[in-house]
Amino acid sequence: FGHDWGSIIVNSAAKARPSLFRSIGLLSVAELRDFFWMAFTRHPYQLVRSFYVFAFNVPWVPEAYLRGPDNSFEHFRNFVTLWCGRYNPERIQSYVETFMQPGVLEA
């Protein structure tokens, strides 16, 4: 099973090596070809909302973006708040502090 990135990875792996899978479940994510068709023809704004899927596939881009220009990790904080806004500020800060540790963001 996979959701978000997990769905993309599971779907790609199942297509590459179908004999290794009895079945797969993609949660809240369409098969990639269908996703692009739907996004381009019916919901182009979804491409904007899913920018990170594309951008985060380019080496060094995720790390540079999430660190921010001044290494404050403000972009990371905004990203976590956008996707996990229901968490209280202390929990979000604990994520920021974890990812600021050397090597964590790159892992």
Steps between C-alpha positions, in 0.01 A plus 500: 500500500610856445380856534653801327868415439438142605237462227736631236775263613274196535335563164837536326640188668195293410524605136872425490476160676136384492594142593598625849150632576173318553316833528563863590289771658547866411342722763380844397726504195405405147722291279763745372384504136140559610611768747676700229210466258251611766722785617561639152145466372274552799684635801812690395529653847586152630834530318575810709400320820720204405807703406707327764464162327682640198739737675607248760623265227781736405822440697576771761174692435307363800784569742565850366133591499420365845807661659416836348741766380619583851507144646211593731290203387209742471392333174499164678289646780255642244488170313427302818243755613327486161474121501467441876339822615285316754813437708577745774794739453718310750468179299582678176803658671616154609493390133699807400761436770531136396552585133755771586732232642798426271421237238131457585361704213717322244403156631 
